[in-house]
Amino acid sequence: MRILSDKTNKYYATVEECLAAEKAFDEAEAKKKAEAEKLNATRKERANEVEKAYKESLDAYKHYRVLLDAFVKDFGSFHMTVHTGDLNPFDSFSHLFNDFFKF
C-alpha cells in the first residue's frame, strides 16, 4: 500500500514517512511566507524613504525658487557659475537621460 500526500503530491511507503514529509513541507512553506513578508516590509520601508527624499528635494527646490525670485526681483538678475557633473542638481537633462536608461 502507498500513501499519497495531498500537500506534496508524492507517494510514501508509510504513514509516518508521509506525516514527516508533510511537516517538513509545512515548515518550508512557513519559512517562504516569512521571508516574503520580511521582503515586502523592507520594500515598503525603502519605498517610503525614497518618497520622503523626493518630497524633500521638491521642497528644497521650491525654497531655492523663492530665494532666486526674490533676488531677481531686488537686483534684476542672478549669475552663478555651475560646473557639470553628477552632483550638479541643475543638470536636469543628464539626470533625466541617465535615469531613463537605467536597467
Residue pairs with C-beta under 8 A, 6 or more apart in sequence:
2 11
2 12
2 13
3 11
3 12
3 13
3 14
3 15
3 17
3 18
4 10
4 11
4 12
5 11
5 12
5 18
5 21
5 22
5 25
7 22
7 25
7 26
8 21
8 22
8 25
10 21
12 18
12 21
68 78
71 78
72 78
82 88
82 90
82 91
84 91
84 94
85 91
